[in-house]
């Protein structure tokens, strides 16, 4: 089940504030940028960058994921391993708010999100 329209507005507000803090300076953005997407009840944070050997092709490697669990009213936090499978973020597998998720990703104390 997807998140409702009111939640979408809250998600956009939190994620846009995150991008304001996390995005690199404008002159670097053609080579490396940060974005997000909303799919059903999940938010994905990803990089935006050209393929190393073909600058005309842009890739969007995912960095972190939060999935809203409506029955428990919390967000499950995931990181993407090198085998391209999502794993629960063991230091804190759930958070109450999207702001807490963004804070975990920004701090990245265990270097699981940004490497």
N, C-alpha and C positions, 0 to 999 in steps of 0.2 A: 504494500500500500504506500502510495506517495504521500509526502508531507502536504499539508493544506496551504492555501494561498497566504494566510496570515503568517504562517511559519516561514514561507518563502521570503517574505519581506524582511523578517528578522534575520534569516540566513544571509541574504544579500547584504544587509547592513553590516553584520559581523565580518563577513568575508571581504567586503570592499575595504573596511578599516584595516584588516589584516594585510591586504595587498598594498595599501598605502605605506605600511611600515616595512614590508618584506621585499617589495620590488626593488631591483637594482636601479642605479641612475639611468636616465633616459638614453644616454649614448651607448650603454651596454645592452639595452633591451633587444636589439636585433640579434645579438649573439646568445643571450640568456635572459629569460624572463620567468615570471611565476604567474600562474592562473589557477582557476578552480572551475569545477562543473558540478551541477546538481543532477543526479539521476535517481528518480523515485525518492527513497528515504535516505539516500547516501550523498555525502559531499566528498569529492575527490580534489586534492591539491596536487598540482602537477607543474613541472617545468615546461617552458616553451623554448625550444632551441633548434638550430639547424642540425641536420645529420653531419657527422664529422667529415665525411668525404664528399658531400654534395649539399652545399649551402642553399640550394633551391628547394630542398625538401625539409619541411619542418616536422619535428617530432614532439610529442607531449608525454614524456615519461612521468608516471604517477609517483607521488612521494608519500602521501598519507590519505587515509580514508576514515570518515566517521559515518556511522549508520545509526539512525534514530530508531529506538525500540519503543514504540508507543505504549505498549502494555506495562513497561517498567519506567517510562518517562526518563530515559537516559540515552546517552550516545555511546556506542561501542567504538573504540579507537583501534585502528589497524595500521600496520606498516607493511610495505612491500619488500619482500625478500628478493635476493638475486635469482631465485628460481621462479620469480614472477607470480608467487602465491601470497595472498594476504594473511598476515598473522596478527593475533591480538597483541597489543602493545602491553607486554607484561608489567612494566612498572606501574601502569595505570590503565587497565583495560576498559574502564567505563568512566564517563564524566557526566555531570548533571547538565552542563550548558555547552553550547558551541564555543563560547568564549574560552572555556577551560581547554577544549580541544585545540583551539588556535594557539593558546599559550604553550601547551605541550609541544606542538610542532615548531613554534618559534624558538623555544629554549633548546629542544632536542638534546637533552642532557646525556642520552645514551648513544647518540649519533646513529640512530636507526632510520630517521626520516631523510635527512640530507646527506648522510654518509660520512 
